Amino acid sequence: MFARSRLIAAALAVFATLPIAATAASSTRHSRRIAHAAGAPIYLNPMYSPQERAADLVSRMTLTEKASQMVSSQAPAIPRLGIKAYGWWNEALHGVSRLQLNPSGNATVLSNTTSYPIDLSLGSSWDPSVMYREATAISDEAREVTPQNSLDLDFYSPTVNLGRDPRWGRNDETFSEDPLLTANIASRYVDGMEGKDPSGHLLPQGGGYLKTITTIKHFAANNSEVNRRTGSSDMDERTLREYYTSQFRQIIEQSHPGSIMSSYNRVNGIPAAANVHLIDTLARQTFGFDGYFTSDCDAIYEIQAGHHWIPPGWTRPVNNIERHAFANAAGEDLNCNAGYHDQYSYANTVPTAVTQGIHTLTDIYNENDVDTSLVRLFTARIKLGEFDNVSAQPWVRQARARVPAGTWTNSDANQAVTETPARLDLARRVGDRTLVLLKNSSGTRKDGSSARLLPLRVPRSGPFKVAVIGYLANPLAGMYLGGYSSIQGAPGVANEVTPYAGIKRAIQATNPNATVDFLSGFTGGGTTAASLTTIDQSAVDAAAGYDDVIVYAATDQTTANEDQDRTTMALPGAQAQLISDVAAKNPNTVAVMETIGQVDVGSFQSSVPAMIWSSYNGQRKGDALADVLLGRYNPSGHIPFTWYQSASELPPITDYSIRPGNGNPGRTYMYFSGPVSYPFGHGLSYTTFRTSNLRVAPRRADANGTLRVSFDVTNTGTRAGEDLAELYVTTPDAPASLQRPHKRLEGFQQVPLAPGQTRRVWMTVNVRDLAFFDQQQNRYVVDDGRYGIQIASSAADSDIQAQRFVTVGGSLLPIPHVVTAKPVVAGDAARGIQSRVIFPAGALIDPQLTVSMNDESLFGYINAGNSKPLPAGMQVSFTSNRPWVVDVRSRRVIRTVGSGVATITARVRYHGVTSSTQFVVDVGS
């Protein structure tokens, strides 16, 4: 019987996947017979699409059951439908570290899972392929430790908010201050985690299933902890588009992430968790996001408790029922109902909200809003494979082969079995690429020779003494690994390599007779960065007796973290003074900094010949640091932010403007004009490079064209190394009134070269990407005029290696980029229904299409009472994959016919370009 059912299902699939506008009556009758013979529920039939299966499943639920599935911790089981309990709140920022293993409360911290370098370190690699390798390894481990290798596979990572201010308490979680750099690296995180290739397509070895689902966060403009839950991030639309949401748009286009997390804050006065402009107009209709939205934990609660929000046209704040209606109607599909919360959530308010008929910003709240969200949520779960034969799925089989059931438990009893030698080695190799050589000057060594201090010259034999000074280089309390780290119990700690241990091992591997001493440098028993306040003078005096000294300084959770910003860029405690004091005793001093971001180096920058920086660099940070110090790895990292001299240079952290004005000096390399310690993109190597023969074609370009950039890079030194070629674009003749940036990063590439080798490097720049948002026209516009194309080693003008100018003219030819639909039936508008998934038979469907053009202008249905006619000449057509369920006549009229589920494809053609979307129609019997 099972085999016969499979054959029938296979036959059904032949017809289920044929996109047709209309078929002969005989084909329709034959397909109906096959569907009837199959007998199995559609939601359990893998021959249907995940969206179709989800719609069928949702149609079988009661309203109470639907509401129960819209919370993160945990959505309960529904045994009658075969739905298992599911925890949505899981974390994997730089290693799988949290799982929602409890029926309520915050996600559970995991024990002894691999901890890799954190996001900001990955940003300093300027190498998306490194991120892809790390994320792939994290997702492998995630499949090993999640329940049944198939549940709780949605991860609230990565953080892609931009590092616009060094004081932000979560800067270690972000990648960069620049949208392009952030998007290119974070997209590879999404691909590696979700089981996709670096182009965003599912890997064939996954059998058609997602490996995990990622959640890019926090949407949007949530970059200050001091007011992150109750503040308003206020800015003009240009700043919102060009800066705070640009990286989200690019990640959506490049890697199609499964989820987005809205943020706690308000944006221009409207809570992000109920912000129709952010969630629907921008993310979905303009950027093309087709996954689910989750709230931050618990941002929906803060709509009422923190923001006391009064919706437009209301005279009072929303209550506990209304806050959930406004959020869900805006497109917030999942309620993370832990963190800062009360007893109310979607689960126990949505049914009441539906009966109350609350007038939201988009509709009269109704069950169709719930259905739309549930289909998105269950589409995600079906894509992960839990409703199919789990044991036969490739991701599951691979995980169970690596870690058999019962081998890993969330305790020290697991013996860190998932921290494999290969993963620990990867943590080291990633750490190699994230270290940034900030400074490397020449000096006179003890033997009288003059040379750059790094790499350290360790003799193969004979006496050689090195001191590693600084408590955090060998902390008794365990290394700090950054935000959202797993717990390293005894087995995990055994796999860690402290900076001191890594340096000692590497030096003595070269010279077994070498002495490598550790000196805390502080007295008083402090074990955190903030408590290192009293310098040990004996350690400072002892530094004079060593050939080389490495002073290690760091920040940790006492410096800043989630919910706590820094107020200063100073190194915590007396660490800066320790560096200065040691350098005064020994000129061969290297300052190593592992920090949450920029720190004030003014007091010691001139007194130490060499400086190295990274953010929190993973379990094998000691090995990676030794690799760079000894020259086993030639440093290739570059800072992913502007290294300001002091926080006093910046406006208040709660000021979200980017461009200068009204006393604001501007932010980031694009707008800040003050002195800096190090410019964005700065990083040194142990070899030297030369850029030559820059060519840009064409020299006169149309706004719709492409610039082809090529140049030669030559390694002019004696060591193999990688040169980071950074491509910036300027608008040198733009009037000051337009407030154009000094320059914008538009491309980058790490170029590996042997000594003396030359390589030709090619990059392309789409002129459309050089557009600026015009608030009056509410769309992007390309400036006419002269553009500078720079190849540089940093954003500083002094680091420009080559430059050419081109002239750009013309206007963007508007073409369809994103098409979305909010299908309804006649009378829904009067009933206040904005969209539906479940339809009655015999109804005409209005697809309510929205078309976003390549300049981000919108046409068609935008929201209730806000439509804009499609441009003249735009062609629209529809097809149905199951005309016996939904019939499409003359490619325009859509009518439900019989019970079942069908997918409608809408195609829009304009100026020779076609874009499409699909929506699912579930027709009741």
N, C-alpha and C positions, 0 to 999 in steps of 0.2 A: 504493500500500500504506500509506503514512504517513497519508494522509487517511482511509482506511478504518479504520485503527487508532484514529485520533482519534475517529471516529464511534462506534466500539464502546466506547471509554473513556467518551465522553459518555453513552452509553446506560447503561453500568454505573453512572455517577454518580447517575442518577435513583434507582436502587434503593439505592445505597450510602448515601444521605443520608436515607432514610426511617426514623425511629425507631419501631419497632413491637415489640409484645410477642410476637405470633404472627401468621403470615400463612397464607393458603391454600397447599396443596401445589403448586398450579399456579404461583403466584408464585415459590415457592422454586425449582422446577425451571427456570423461565425465567431467573431471576437466575443460577443456576449456569451455564447455557449461555452467558450473556453473559460471565461471569467467565472461563470456559474459553476463549471465543473471543478475549478481549482478549489473553491470552498474556503480556503484559508483567509484570515483577516488580511487586508491589504498591508497593515502596518507590520506584519510579520513576513511579508513577501519581498525579498531583496530584488525582485525584478522591477519593482516600482522605485521611483526616485526617493531619496530621503525626505524631501519636502512633501511628496505625496503620501508617504507612509506616516509622516508626522501628522498631516491633516486628518488622515483616517483615524489615527489613535486619539487625537484631541476630540474628534466628533463623538467618541464613545464615552467621554468623561462627563461627570456631573460638574456643575459650576464649583462646588466645594472641592472636588478632586482637582480641578484645574488650578484653583487658588493655592492648594497645598503644594503644588509643584513649582511655584514661582519664588521660593525662598532658597537661600544658599545653604543653610545649615540646619538640618538636612531636609531635602524634599523626601517625604516618606514614601514607602512602598505602597503600590496599589495592586494587591495580589490578584484580583479578579482579571486584571489586564496584563499580568506578568511584568509589571513595572517594579524595579528594585529601588530601594532607598538610594539616594544619590546626593553626594556632597559636592557642591560647586566651588566652595572656597578652598583652593589649594594654591601653593606658592612654589615658584621655581626660578627666582630671580637670577641666581648664579649657582644653581644646583637645586635639585628637588628638596624642599625643606619644610613644607607644611602640607598636611592632608586634613580634609574635613572628615575626621573619623568619629566625631561625636554627633548626636542628634541635635545638639544646640550648642551655642557658644562659639568661641573663636576656633580657628583651625588648629590642629594639633601639631606641635613642633616635632620633627623627625630626628631620630638619632642615627649618627654615623652614616650619613650619605655624603657624597663627594661635594666639596665646596670649591668652586672655581673662582678665578678673578671676577670681580664685580663689574657692573656695566660701565662705570666711568673708566676703569682700566681698559675695558674692551674698546671704548671710544678712543683711547690714546693709541691703540694699535693701528687705527686708520686702515683696517684690513677686514672687510666683511667676511672673507673666507674663514678667518680665525673664529669669528662669532658663530659661523655656521657649524664648524666642527665642535665647538663647545656646546651649542644648543642641541646638536644631534646626540651627543653623549648624555646630556641631561635628560632628554626624552627617552633614551634607552633605559636609564635608571628609573625614570618615572614609571615606565611600563612594568618594571620589576617590582616596585614597592606599592603600587596602588592595589586596592582590593580586587582580587580575582584577575589582576592584570588588565582589567577592562572597565573599571568604574572609577569615579572621582578623577577624571582625566582633564578637567578644565582648570587651567592655571592662571591666577591673577598676576601675570607677568607678561611682558616687561614694562617698566616705567619708561615712558618716552617723552615726558615733559622736559623742556629744554633747561639747561643749566644757566639761566640768565643772570643769576646772582650768587656769588660764592658763599653767602651766608645761609642759603637754603639748607635745611637740616637733612634733606634727602638727595643731595647732589651726588653721593656715591651710587645712587640707584639709576641715575640718568647717564646718557652717553656723551652729550656734548651741548654746547650752547648754540650749535648751528643746525637748522632743520635738515639740510641735505645730508650731512655727515650722520646725524642721528637716524634718519630714515634709512639710509643705505645699510647701516650696521644692524639696526633693530629689525629690518625686514629679513635679514638672514637669521636672526634669532627666531622669528616666526616660522620661517621655512624649516629650519632644523628641528624645532620643537614639533611642528605639525606633520612631519613626514613628507616634506615637499622638496623638490630640487631648488637650486638657487634662483630659478625663474618663477617660483611660486606654483609649480604643478606637482600633483601627487606623484610620489615615487612608485614605480611599478612593483617594487618589493613589498609594498604595503597592502597589496591586494585590493586597492580601491578605498581603503579606510584611512581616516586621519589617525595619526599617532597620538597626538594630544590636541588640545585647543588652547590657544594663547589669548590673553586679554591685554590689549594695549591700553595703557592708563597714564594719566587721569585726564579725562576730556571735560573741560579744557582749562588752561591757564591757572593751574593749582600749584604754585611755586613758592609758597610761604607757609611755614608751619604756625606762625604766631596767630594767624587768623584763618587757617585752612578750612575749618568747619563752618565758620560764621561770616567770613568776609566776602566782599564783592570785588572781583577782578575787573576793573573798569578800563575800557580802551575803545578806540574807534574800530570800525569794521575792517579797515585796512590792516591794522596791527593784528587783529584776530585772524585774518586770512593769511597774511604774509608770514607771520611768525608763530603764533600760539597753536594754530591748527595745521600749518603746512606739513609738518612731519607726519601727522596722522593721515592726511590726504595721500602723501607719497607712499606710506606703508600699505594703505588700503589698495592702492593701484599696483604695487609691486608684489605683495605677498598674500593679500586677501585674508587677513586674520579672522579667526572665528568669533571674536568677541571684543568689545570695547567697554571699559569701565568709565562711567561718568564720575565727576569729582564732587567733593563736598561743597565747594564754594558757589557763590552766585557769579554769574558773568553778566556784567552790566545790569545788575539788580535782580536777575532771574535765577533761581537755584538751578545748577547744572542738571540735577536729577529730574527736573521737570521742564527743561529748557527745550522747547520745540525747535527753536532756531539751530541749536547745537546738534541735538540728537537726530532730528528728522531732516530739516532743510539742508544742513551742511553734511553731516556724516552719511546719511542715506541718499537723499536726492541729489546732492551735488558731488560728493566724493564716491558714491557707489558702494558703500558698505552694506553687505547683505547678511551679516551675522546677527548675534543678539547683543543687547546692551545690558550690563549689570550695574547696579548702583555701587558706589563705595560703601563701606560698612560703618555705619548705617546712614547713608546720605539722605534717604527718604525721611527718616526720623528728623534729621536736621532741618528739613524744609519747614517743619513746624517748631521744633524745640530750639533750634539755633537761629534760623533766619526770621521766624515769625512772619512768614511771607504772606503778603496780601496780593492776590492775583489782580491783574488789570480789570477794572470794573467792579471789584469787590470792595466792601467797606470794613472787612475784618480779616484776620489771618485764617488760614485753613486749619481744620481740626484733624484728628488722627485718622478719620476715614477719608476725608477729602485729599489729604496729602498723597495718599496712595493712588487715588483716582487720577489726580493731575500727573503724577509721575508715569503711571502706566499708559495713560492716553497720549503722553508725549513720546512714548516709545521705549520707556525703561522696562525691559522685559523681566528682569530678575531682581529681586530685592535681597541684597546681602543684609540679613537681619541679625547681625551681631556687631560687636564693637561698641559704638555709642548708641544705645537703643533703649526703648521701653518695651512693653509687652505686645505692641501692635506690629503687624507685618502684613504683607500681601495675603498670607494664608488666612488670617482671621478678620480682614477688613474688605477684601475685594468683593465677596458675595453681597455684603451690606451696601457697598458703594454702588454696585450694579442696580440694586433695588431703589436706591435713592435718586438715580438719574442726575448725577452731578454735572453741571455745565463746566467743562474744562476749557482749555485754550484751543482745543481741536474739535471737540464733539460733546455730545451728552453721553457720559460714560456708560458703556454697555458691554455685554458679554463678548461682542465681536472684538473689542480691544484685547480682552483676555485670550481669545482664540488666536489672534495674530501673534501674541507673545509666546503662547504655548507651542505653536508650530515652529517658531524659531528655536526655542529651547530643545524640543524633541528632535528637530532636524539635526542639531548639534550632537545629541546623544546617539542618534542612529548612524551618523557619519563615523562615530568612534567604534561602532560595531557591537554594542551591548545587546541589541535585539536580534542578532543573528547567531550562528553557530560559533561561539567565542573560541572554543578550543581549536577550531580549524583556521583561525585568522593568523596571518603571518606575524604581526606585531606581538600577538599573544604567544605564539609558538616560540618565537625567538627569545622573548623574555623568560619564559618558563624553562627553556633550555639552558639559559645562563644562570638563573636563580630558581631552583626547584621550590615548590610550595613548602613553606615552613622554614626555609633557610634564613629568610630575612624577617625579623620582627622589629618592632619599634622600641628597641632597648639595646643595652650593651650586649645582650645575648646574641645579637646578630654578628658580632665579631667584625663589623664593618665589611661584610662580604661584598657589598656593591661598590666599595672603594677599591676597585681593581687596580693592579699595576698599570694597565693601559690608561685608565682614567686619571690616576695620579700623575702619570707621565704627561698626559695632555694638559693637566692643570699647570705643570711646570712649563711646558712649551708655550702655552698661552701667556703665562706670566713673563716669559722671555720677551715676548713681542709687545708687552704693555708698558715696560719700563722706559722712561724718557730721560735721556741724558741732557740735562739743562745747561750744564757748564762743564768745561774740561780745559783748564788753562795749563800752560807750561810752568814749571818751577824747578828749583834746584833740589835734587834728591841728596840723601845722605852720602852717597858715593861720589858726589860732585857733578853727576851728569845732569843735563837739562832736558826735560821732556814733559809731555803732557802726563798728568798723574794717572789717568785711566787709559787703557786697562792696567790693572796692577801687574807689576813685573815680579813674579814669584820665581826665585832661583830654584833649580831642580834639586839642589843640595845645599848644605851649609846653614848657618844660622840666619833666620829671618823671622821677624816678630811683627805681628799685626794685633791691634786692639780693636775690638768691637765694643763701643760704648753707647749706653742708652738702655734703660730697663726694658723697653718694649721690643728690643731685639731678641730678648730671651726671657719672656715674661713667665713668672711662676704661676700666674692665674690663667694661663692659656692665651693663645693668640686671638685677637679680634679679627673676624673675617668679614665684617660688614653687615649691613641690614639684611634681614630675611635669610640668615644663615641657619643651617641645621645645627643640632647639638652634637658636639664631638665628645663622646664619652671616652673611656680609656682606650678602646680599640681605634677610634678615630684619631685621638691625640697621638697615638703611636704612628699614625701615617702622616702627621704634620711635620714640616721642616721649618723651624724658626730661622730668622735671618742669621743669627749667630751660628746655628748648627750647619746651615748651608754653606756659609763662608768658611767655617773651620774645615769642614769635610773637603771642600774643593781645594783649598790651599794645601792641606796636608796630603791630598791625592797627588799634587804636583811635587811637593817637598815634604816628605814624612818628618823631617827634622824641624820644620817650621813650628813656631809657637803662635797660637791664636788664642788670645785671652778675651774673656768677657768681663767688662766692668759696668756695673749698673749705672754709675754716674750720679746717683741720687741716694740720699739717706732718708730715713723716716718711714720706710716700709710702704710707700705708696705703690699701688698696683694698677692704677688707671692713669691715663694721660693727664687728667686735670690734677691728680694728686702728686705729680712729680715736681715738687716745688722747691726742694732743698738740694742744691748741688753738692756732691761729694768732692771736696777739694783734693783729696788724695788721688782720686781717679783722674782728675784734670792734671795734676802734677805728674802722674805716672805716664800720661800720654806722650810726654817728651821722649821717653825711652824706646819708642816703637818705630819701626821703619815706615809703617802706614797705619793710619787710624780711620776707622769708619764710625761716624757718629750717626746713630739711628734715631730719628724722631718720628712721632706719629700722632694721629688723632684716634679717637675711639668713640664709643657710644656716649661717653660723658661729655664729649665736645659738642656733638649735635646728633640728632636722630629724627625719626618720624615723631612729630609733635614738638620738636625743639629745634629752632634755628640757632645758628651762631650769631653772636652780636659783634664779633671781631674776627679778623683773619689771623690773629696772633697764634703761634703754636701754643698749645696748652702748657700750663705749668712753666717751668724754667728751662724748657728744652732748647729754645733759641739761644739763651744765654750759655747753655752747655756747649753748643756748637761753637760759639764765639770764643769761649774760654779755652776749649781744646785746640782750636785752630791757632790761638795765640801761642800755645806750647809746642805745637807740631805743625809745620807748614804743609805736610803731606796728609791733609785731612780731607776726607770725602764726607759730605753731608748727604744722607739718604733720608728721604721723606716719604712716608706712606700715609696719605691723608685723604680726607673726605673731598678735598678740592684744593683750591689756591690757599696758600698761607703767606703771611708777611715774612719775606726773606731779607728785608732791608738791613737788619742789624748784623747779618753775617754773610750776605751775598758776596761782598768784596773780599772777605778774609779767607774763604775756602776756595781752593782751586777747582774743585769738582763737586757737582751736585746732581743727584738722581732723584726722580719722583715717580711714584705710581699711586693709584688709589688702592683700596684693599685687594691684595693680590693672590688670595686663595691659599689652600692648604700647603702648597709647595712653594710659597713665596721665597723661602730661604734659598732653595736651589736656583730659582730664576734669578734672584739678585746676584748670587755667586756667578752664574753664567755670564752676566753682563759685567760685573766688576773685574772678572779675570779674562774677559775677552773671548770666552767660549761662544758667546753670542754677541754679535755686533749690534748695539742698540738701534732699533728702527722706530721706536715710539715717538709720538709728537703730541703736545698738549692739545686737548680738544676744547679749550676755553681760553678766554683772555685772562692772563694772570695779572690782575690788578695789583697795584702796590699796597693799597689799603682799602678797607671798606668805607673809609671816609670819602673816597672818590665817588661813591655811588649814592643814588637817591634812596629813600626808604625802601625796604624790601616789599612793602605793600603797594608801591607804585608800579603798576604794570605797563606803563608806557615804555617804549623801546627807543623811539626817536628823541633827540634832544629838544629841549624847550622848557620854558618856565622854571629855570634853575636846574632842570634835569640834564646831566651831561651826556645822556644816551647810554645804551647798554650794548654789550657784545662788540666784537671786532667790526661789525657793520656800521656802528654809529658812535662808539666811544672814541673821543679824540685826545684824552689825557694820557699822561705817561704810564707805561706799564712795566712790570718786571720782566715779563716775557710775552710776546705776541701769540695770538691764536695760531696753531700749526707749528710752533717752534719745537725743534728737537734735533740733537746733534748725533753724529756717528763717529766711529773710529777711523773712517776713511773720508775722502772728499769726493764731491761730484761737480760736474759742470753740465749746464744746459745750453744747447746751441741749436741753430738751424730751425727756429720756430717758424712755422707756416700756418696761416689761417686762410681758409677758402670757404666761400667766396669773400672778396673784400667788400662787396655790396650785397647785402642779404635782405630778403623779404621777411616780413614778420612771421610767415608760415614756414620759413626755411630752416635749414640746419647748417651750423658752422662745423667744418671739419678742421680739427686742430692737430698738428703733428710737430714733434720736436725730438731732438737727440738728447739722451742722457749718457754721460760718460763717467765711469769710476776712475778718477784721477789719482787715487791713493794706492796703497799697497795691501789692503785687506778687502775681502769680499764683503759686500754690504747691500742694503736696500735704500734707495733714494725715494723719498715721498715727493712725487710731483703733484703740486697743488695748483689747480686752475681757478683763477678768480676773474670776475668780469666787473668792469667799472662803467659808469656813465659820466665821463669827465665834463661834459658840456651841459649837463642838466641844471636848470636854474635852482637856486637855493630854496625857493618857495616850494618845490616839489619834495624836498627832504628825501632825496635818494641816498642809499647807503654808500659809504666809502667804496665798498666792494662787496661782492657776494661769491661764496664758494660755489662753483658750478661743476667741479670734477676733481678727482684725485685718484692716484694709482701708486701703489708700492712697486718699485722697479728693482728687482734683484740683479746685481752686476758683480762679475768677477773683476779683479784688479785690471785696469786698462780696457775693460770691455765697454762698448757703446751699443745702446739699443735705441731703436726708433719707437717712440710712444705715440699712440693715436688716441684721441678723445673726440667726442662729438658734443655739441651744445645745441639743443633745440631752442630756437629763438623764442618760441612761445614761453619757455621757462624763464625768460628774462622779463616777462610782463610784470606790471605793478597793478595792484587793485585800485580801481577808480571808484570812489564812493559815490560820486554823482551818477555815474552810469551803472553802478552795482555790478561791475564785471571787470575782468582783467584787460588791460590795454598795454600794448608794446609801444614804448617811446620811440619816436623817430630820432635819428641822430647818430652820434659817434659812440662806439663802445670800445673799451679797452679789454684786450685778452691778455692776461698775465699768467706766466708760469713762475711760481715762486716757492721758496722754502718756508714761508710763513705769510701771515696776512700783513706784515709790516712792509711798507714801501721800500725800506732798505734791503729787503730780502727778495725783491723781484729779480728773477734770473733772465727773463726775456719778455718782451711785450710787443704786441701788434695791435693796430686799430682797424675796425671795420665800421661800415656805415649801414644802418638798418632803417628801412622805410616800409610804409604800407600798414595795412590793418590786418588783424587776425581774421581769417575766413572762418565764420562760425560753422562748426560741424558738431553733430551729436556725439556726446562723450558718455553720458550715463542716462539710462532710461529706467524709471521705476513706475510701479503701478500701485494703486489703492482701489481695487475693484469693489463695486457696490451694485445694487439693483435699484430699480425705480422705487422711489419713495424713501430710500435710505437717507437722503439729504434732509428731508423733512423730519425724519426720526432722529437726526443727529448722529448718524452712523458714518464714520469716516472711512472705514475699510472693513472687509469681511473675508473669511476663508470658507465658511459653510454657507451654502446657497440652497434655496428651494428649487425644485424642478419646474421647468417651464418659464424661467425668468430670463429677461434680457439683462446682460451684464454691461455696466459702464466701467471700463478699465481705469478711468481717471489717471491717464499717463502723465508723468512729469518728465521733461527732457532737459537735461543739463548739458549745455554746450561746452566746448573746449575753453571758453573764456569764463566759465562758471555762471553764465546767465541762465535763468530758468524760464521754461515755457510749459504751458499746459496747466494741469491741476497742481497747485502747490499746497494749499490747505483750505479749509472751509472758508468760503467767501473771498478767496485769493487765487484767482486763475489768470493766466495770460495766454492769449491765443497762440497756437503753434505758428511758426513762420510760414508765410505763403510759399507753397511749393514743397513743403515737407510731406513726405509720403509715409503713411502708417498702414501696416497690415498685421493680421493675426492668423495664427494656425493653432489647431488643437491636436494633441497626440492621441486623443480618444474621442472621436466625434459622436460615439454613442452615449457619451456622458455630457460633453459640451460640444455643441456644433458651431462652426464658424462659416457663415455664408458670405460670399463675395469678399472674403478676407477682411470684413469690417464688422459685421453683425454677430455678436456672441450670445448664444442662447443655451441655457442648461436644458438637457434632454432627459437623461435617466440617471439613476443612482450610481454612484461611483466617484472616482477621483480622476481628474484630468489636469494636464499642464497646458496652459496657454502661453504661446510665445508671441510677444509683441516686437515687431521690427519697425524701426524708424530710419528713413533714408533722407538725407539732405546733403546737397552739394557733393554728391557722389560717394558719401560715406554712410555706412549702415551701422547702427547700434541696436542692441536688443535687450529685452528682459523677459523673464518668465514669472508667472504666478500660478498658484495652484487653486483649483476650484473643487471643493468637496460638495457633491450634490446628494442631499438626503433622499431616502426612499419615499 
